Amino acid sequence: MKSLIRIATILALAVAVPNSGTAAKRNMNDAARDGEAGARHAVFVQTNNPTGNAIAVYDRGSDGMLTFVGSHPTGGNGSRAIGATSDPLASQQSLLYDRSHRLLFAVNAGSDTVSVFDVDGDQLELNQVVPSGGPFPVSVAVHGNLAYVLDAGLAGFVSGFRIEQDGVEPIDGSTRTLGLANTNPPFFLSSTAQIGFTPDGKHLLVTTKSLGMVDVFAVRQDGQLSVQPVRNPEAPLPFPFLFGSDRLLVLVNAGNSSVATFTVGQDGALSPAGAPVSDGQAAACWIVEARAFQYVANTGSNDISQYRVRGDGSIELVNATAASGIPRATDMTTADGGRFLYVLSGGSGTVYAYSVGPNGSLTLIQTVPVPDGANIEGIAAN
């Protein structure tokens, strides 16, 4: 119990509008334009303001520098998990860009809704605001034409949507409960952290922190999930994850600030591939991949660690402090094929921009303030 309280103390420092979209905005020709010379690109930051959530948009230059363009209301409200400070929702992927459909998904934890924006370069147009399916949405996952939302309040829920030409439509009967016993808003340490699909789209994963569990649902061809998930104990505090280029699950455990790798079996069971490697920092809670390296944000020690995960699942800590001096570093995103890394600072309400060298080294190129950034949560790029 004392160790759990100590971990909680460290992590507490961390952590109905008209449908105006059209199919033409999200067809394959539009998606191809992302790579055209002269096309405008952007970095998006969610303000998560409890009295009016918004997306701050920054034009991204070819040198990675950011220029503030404007803010777009989401049509909903942000919120804050109980006990959370620098990362109000205590989650990863609260803001998600779907490149194939040119959509930006943003959770409104205070309104129990999800906003869906059409994206055209550095321009946003609010398409929909839809109920998330439960209380306190914190994370979104997309695979093909499926989107699933994770709600962290009360029992915890996942709910599915189908991405259509004119927006998203709820999948009837898709909501599943995680059987938790949280409040609403939930206590940040006992809440769910992230939702995500396996690369083949056949399974959907959910991490729950102090429960020490990775739940794995089977995804049926009709988009529905298995009635119950396979429950994989991964104590003490599994938080963010990604799937590397080799399709291995790369999982960060915030309780011991470590990274481990797993394979996901067809039966939903996780099998260790690489032994956990700690970065020796405090409260590792977010992870991204760039230039074949993995970067972990340590909100308790205000820095970023650099890892390399090999094809056999083995893990190397390349640099425990690849970047430092980021007050309460939280969520991250990459851009331009991994040439740039952008990190939210929950302690200063700013974005730290880095160039990523061929060897994975990080060079700070800019810090930019986020207007209304006292509650920032979630960052994405196109």
C-alpha positions in Angstrom: 0.0 0.0 0.0 2.8 2.4 0.8 4.4 1.8 -2.6 1.1 2.4 -4.3 0.7 5.7 -2.4 4.2 6.7 -3.4 3.5 6.0 -7.1 0.3 7.9 -6.9 2.1 10.9 -5.5 4.6 10.9 -8.3 1.9 10.4 -11.0 -0.2 13.1 -9.4 2.5 15.6 -10.5 1.9 14.3 -14.0 -0.6 13.1 -14.3 -25.1 19.1 -31.8 -23.9 21.0 -34.7 -25.0 20.6 -38.3 -23.2 18.0 -40.4 -21.2 20.1 -42.8 -18.7 17.5 -44.0 -18.8 16.1 -47.5 -17.4 12.9 -49.0 -15.2 15.0 -51.3 -13.1 16.2 -48.4 -12.1 12.7 -47.4 -11.7 10.8 -50.6 -8.5 9.1 -51.6 -7.4 12.0 -53.8 -7.5 14.3 -50.7 -5.5 11.8 -48.7 -2.8 11.7 -51.4 -2.5 15.5 -51.2 -0.9 15.1 -47.7 2.3 14.3 -49.5 2.2 17.0 -52.2 4.9 19.6 -52.3 3.5 22.9 -50.9 0.7 21.2 -49.0 0.1 22.8 -45.6 0.6 20.7 -42.5 -0.3 21.3 -38.9 0.1 20.4 -35.3 -3.1 20.3 -33.2 -3.4 20.8 -29.4 -6.5 20.2 -27.3 -7.1 22.9 -24.6 -9.5 20.7 -22.6 -11.0 23.8 -21.0 -13.8 22.7 -18.6 -15.9 25.7 -19.8 -15.3 25.2 -23.5 -12.9 22.7 -25.1 -11.1 23.9 -28.2 -8.4 22.8 -30.7 -5.4 25.1 -31.1 -3.9 24.8 -34.6 -0.3 25.5 -35.5 0.9 25.6 -39.1 4.0 23.4 -39.3 6.8 24.7 -41.6 9.2 22.5 -43.5 11.8 23.2 -40.8 9.4 22.0 -38.1 8.7 25.4 -36.7 5.2 26.1 -35.6 3.1 29.2 -36.2 -0.2 29.7 -34.4 -3.2 29.8 -36.8 -6.2 29.9 -34.5 -8.5 28.0 -32.2 -11.6 25.9 -33.1 -14.3 25.1 -30.4 -15.1 21.5 -30.1 -18.7 22.0 -29.1 -18.0 20.3 -25.8 -16.3 20.8 -22.4 -13.0 19.4 -21.0 -12.6 18.0 -17.5 -10.0 16.7 -15.1 -9.6 13.3 -13.4 -9.5 13.4 -9.6 -5.9 13.9 -8.4 -4.5 14.6 -11.9 -2.4 17.8 -12.4 -0.2 18.1 -15.5 -2.2 15.5 -17.5 -5.9 16.2 -16.7 -7.3 13.0 -18.4 -4.4 10.7 -17.4 -4.5 9.1 -20.8 -2.9 8.7 -24.3 -4.7 9.4 -27.6 -7.3 11.8 -26.3 -6.7 13.7 -29.6 -6.3 11.5 -32.7 -5.7 12.3 -36.4 -7.0 9.7 -38.8 -4.9 10.2 -41.9 -6.8 7.9 -44.2 -10.1 9.8 -43.7 -8.5 13.2 -42.9 -10.5 13.4 -39.6 -9.5 14.7 -36.2 -11.1 13.1 -33.2 -11.2 15.0 -29.9 -12.7 13.8 -26.6 -14.9 16.1 -24.5 -14.5 14.5 -21.1 -16.8 17.0 -19.4 -19.6 16.5 -21.9 -19.3 12.8 -22.5 -19.0 13.4 -26.2 -16.5 13.2 -29.1 -15.9 15.9 -31.7 -15.1 15.0 -35.2 -13.3 17.6 -37.4 -12.7 17.5 -41.2 -9.0 18.4 -41.8 -7.6 20.3 -44.8 -4.0 21.1 -44.1 -4.0 23.6 -41.2 -7.8 24.2 -41.5 -10.4 22.5 -39.4 -14.2 22.3 -39.9 -16.3 20.8 -37.1 -18.3 17.9 -38.7 -20.0 16.2 -35.7 -20.3 16.1 -31.9 -21.5 12.6 -30.9 -22.1 10.9 -27.5 -19.1 8.8 -26.6 -21.1 5.9 -25.2 -20.3 6.4 -21.5 -18.9 8.9 -19.0 -15.6 10.7 -19.2 -14.1 9.8 -22.6 -10.3 9.8 -22.6 -8.9 7.9 -25.6 -9.8 7.1 -29.3 -8.6 4.4 -31.6 -9.1 4.0 -35.4 -8.5 1.1 -37.7 -9.9 1.2 -41.3 -13.5 2.3 -41.0 -13.8 1.5 -37.3 -13.4 3.9 -34.4 -13.6 3.0 -30.8 -13.8 5.4 -27.8 -12.7 4.6 -24.3 -14.7 6.1 -21.3 -12.9 6.1 -18.0 -15.8 7.0 -15.6 -17.7 4.6 -13.4 -17.5 1.0 -14.7 -15.4 2.0 -17.7 -16.7 1.5 -21.2 -15.7 1.0 -24.9 -18.1 2.0 -27.7 -17.8 1.6 -31.4 -18.4 3.8 -34.4 -18.3 3.2 -38.2 -16.7 5.9 -40.3 -19.0 6.8 -43.2 -18.6 9.2 -46.0 -20.5 12.0 -44.2 -19.3 11.3 -40.7 -19.3 8.6 -38.0 -22.3 6.4 -37.0 -22.6 4.5 -33.7 -22.5 0.7 -34.0 -25.6 -0.6 -32.3 -24.9 -2.9 -29.4 -21.1 -2.2 -29.5 -20.7 -0.9 -26.0 -18.8 -3.1 -23.6 -18.1 -2.6 -19.9 -14.8 -3.0 -18.2 -16.3 -3.8 -14.8 -14.4 -1.1 -12.9 -15.6 0.7 -9.8 -14.6 4.3 -10.5 -16.3 7.6 -9.7 -17.1 10.1 -12.4 -14.7 11.9 -12.9 -12.5 8.9 -11.9 -9.5 9.0 -9.7 -6.6 9.3 -12.2 -4.6 6.3 -10.9 -7.4 3.8 -11.0 -8.7 4.9 -14.4 -8.2 3.5 -17.9 -5.3 4.9 -19.9 -5.5 4.1 -23.6 -7.4 2.2 -26.2 -5.8 0.8 -29.4 -6.2 -1.7 -32.2 -3.6 -4.4 -33.1 -2.1 -3.7 -36.6 -4.3 -6.3 -38.2 -7.4 -4.9 -36.6 -8.5 -8.2 -35.1 -8.1 -7.2 -31.4 -8.7 -4.0 -29.4 -6.6 -3.3 -26.3 -7.4 -1.3 -23.2 -4.9 -0.5 -20.3 -6.0 0.2 -16.8 -3.4 1.6 -14.5 -3.6 0.6 -10.8 -5.7 -2.5 -11.8 -2.5 -3.6 -13.5 -4.4 -5.0 -16.5 -4.4 -5.1 -20.3 -7.8 -6.1 -21.6 -7.9 -7.6 -25.1 -11.2 -7.8 -27.0 -11.6 -9.8 -30.2 -13.0 -7.6 -33.0 -15.6 -9.4 -35.2 -16.1 -8.7 -38.9 -19.2 -6.6 -38.2 -17.2 -4.3 -35.9 -18.6 -5.7 -32.7 -16.4 -6.9 -29.9 -16.3 -10.1 -28.0 -18.6 -10.0 -25.0 -15.7 -10.2 -22.5 -12.1 -9.3 -22.9 -9.1 -11.5 -22.2 -7.6 -10.0 -19.1 -3.8 -9.9 -19.0 -2.2 -8.9 -15.7 0.7 -6.5 -16.3 1.3 -4.8 -12.9 2.0 -2.4 -11.4 0.7 0.5 -13.7 0.4 -0.3 -17.4 -0.3 3.0 -19.2 0.5 3.9 -22.9 1.4 1.6 -25.7 2.1 1.4 -29.4 2.8 -1.2 -32.0 6.2 -1.0 -33.6 7.0 -1.6 -37.2 7.6 -5.3 -36.4 4.0 -5.5 -35.0 5.2 -6.1 -31.4 3.2 -4.5 -28.6 5.5 -1.9 -26.9 4.0 -1.2 -23.4 5.1 1.4 -20.9 4.6 0.7 -17.2 4.4 4.0 -15.3 4.8 2.3 -11.9 8.5 1.4 -12.5 9.1 3.6 -15.6 9.9 0.7 -17.8 9.3 -0.4 -21.4 8.5 -4.1 -22.3 7.4 -5.9 -25.5 4.8 -8.5 -26.1 3.2 -10.5 -28.9 -0.6 -10.6 -28.9 -2.0 -14.1 -29.6 -5.0 -14.9 -31.6 -6.7 -15.8 -28.3 -6.0 -12.3 -26.9 -3.2 -13.5 -24.5 -0.1 -11.4 -24.2 3.3 -13.2 -24.3 6.5 -11.5 -23.3 8.9 -10.8 -26.1 11.4 -8.6 -24.4 12.2 -8.1 -20.7 11.3 -4.8 -19.2 14.0 -2.1 -19.3 13.7 0.9 -17.0 14.8 4.4 -17.9 15.6 5.2 -14.3 13.3 8.3 -14.5 10.0 9.1 -12.8 6.5 8.4 -14.1 6.9 7.3 -17.7 3.4 7.8 -19.1 3.5 8.5 -22.9 5.2 6.9 -25.9 5.7 7.6 -29.6 8.0 6.2 -32.3 10.2 8.2 -34.7 13.1 7.1 -37.0 12.9 3.5 -35.6 13.4 4.8 -32.0 10.8 4.9 -29.2 10.5 8.0 -27.0 9.0 8.0 -23.6 7.8 11.1 -21.7 8.6 11.1 -18.0 6.3 13.6 -16.4 7.8 13.1 -12.9 11.3 14.0 -14.0 10.4 16.5 -16.7 12.3 14.7 -19.5 12.2 12.3 -22.5 13.9 8.9 -22.7 15.1 7.3 -26.0 14.7 3.5 -26.6 15.4 1.1 -29.4 13.1 -1.9 -29.8 14.6 -4.6 -32.0 12.7 -7.1 -34.2 13.2 -9.9 -31.7 11.6 -7.8 -29.0 14.8 -7.0 -27.1 14.9 -3.4 -25.8 17.9 -1.0 -25.5 17.8 2.2 -23.5 19.7 4.5 -25.8 19.5 7.7 -23.8 17.7 8.1 -20.4 17.5 11.8 -20.9 17.4 12.5 -24.6 15.7 15.8 -23.8 15.3 17.5 -20.4 13.9 20.6 -18.8 10.3 20.0 -20.0 8.0 21.0 -17.0 5.8 18.0 -16.5 6.3 16.5 -19.9 3.1 14.7 -21.1 1.7 13.8 -24.5 3.7 13.7 -27.7 3.3 13.4 -31.4 5.7 13.1 -34.4 5.6 14.6 -37.9 7.1 14.5 -41.3 8.1 10.8 -41.2 9.6 11.2 -37.7 11.8 14.1 -38.5 10.1 16.2 -35.8 8.9 15.5 -32.2 6.4 17.7 -30.4 5.9 17.4 -26.6 3.3 19.0 -24.4 4.4 20.6 -21.2 1.6 20.4 -18.7 3.6 22.5 -16.3 4.0 25.5 -18.6 1.1 25.2 -21.1 3.5 25.1 -24.0 4.7 22.8 -26.8 8.3 21.8 -27.1 9.4 21.2 -30.7 12.4 19.0 -31.5 14.2 17.9 -34.6 15.0 14.2 -34.6 18.5 13.3 -36.0 19.3 10.2 -38.0 20.7 8.6 -34.8 17.6 9.6 -32.9 19.1 12.5 -31.0 16.8 15.4 -30.1 17.5 19.0 -30.8 15.2 21.7 -29.4 14.1 24.1 -32.1 11.3 26.0 -30.5 8.8 26.4 -27.6 5.4 27.8 -28.3 2.6 28.8 -25.9 -0.8 27.3 -26.1 -3.6 29.9 -25.8 -5.9 28.9 -22.9 -3.3 26.2 -22.1 -3.9 25.7 -18.4 -5.6 22.3 -19.0 -3.9 21.1 -22.2 -4.5 17.4 -23.0 -3.7 15.7 -26.3 -1.6 16.6 -29.3 -1.6 15.3 -32.9 -0.2 16.2 -36.3 -1.0 15.6 -40.0 
